[in-house]
Amino acid sequence: MSVTHQRDVCEDIYANEDFYLTQRKSALHKTNPGAERSGMKRYRLAVVCLGLLCVLLLAVIAVLSAWYIKLVKERSQFVISKKNLTDEEEQLKASYYNLTEERDWLQTSNNKLTKQLSECGKFCLNGWQTFGCQCYYISTEDKNWTESRQQCREFGADLAIIKTQEEQEALANLKVKAWIGLTDKDVEGVWRWVDGTALTAT
């Protein structure tokens, strides 16, 4: 078989194929003229449905995005509120601790003053040292005996008069230099307490 003959056969086959397809389309068109229109309607309907579905999906995405942003903001506000409440709780705990300590100190002071008042009929002012029923004020100012006694009198008191060994030891334990109410100003070498009583060996 020659090349020319083969080419002619191929052309006949393709020509027959084109003819066959044309004839088939024509036959379909003749037997069902609305089929092509129906196909176009279905295609358009599918396109419209897909378009509506896309619009619906976009709307859902927009709503979900807005909802998500709102949740993120609310969560951020919640975190800030929680931190503020935690800080406030810590401050309240610190205040409670301080108030508890202050209450305990006041209760102790009250008990001490109540006991002193019931035993001695008086109590010492704040800043004064207590021994038994006696109150002692330790001055931080550097003064001589006369000036120290004058300051004591301004407080409604006088320099310390030591009457017992225990009282002397208590004053010695304060570890401070202080004037006591002992003087020989009236008679040189004769020591008397500021209340006029004589110094005794006990």
Helices and strands as residue ranges (DSSP letters): H 3-31, H 35-120, E 129-131, E 134-136, H 145-154, H 165-172, E 182-183, E 192-193
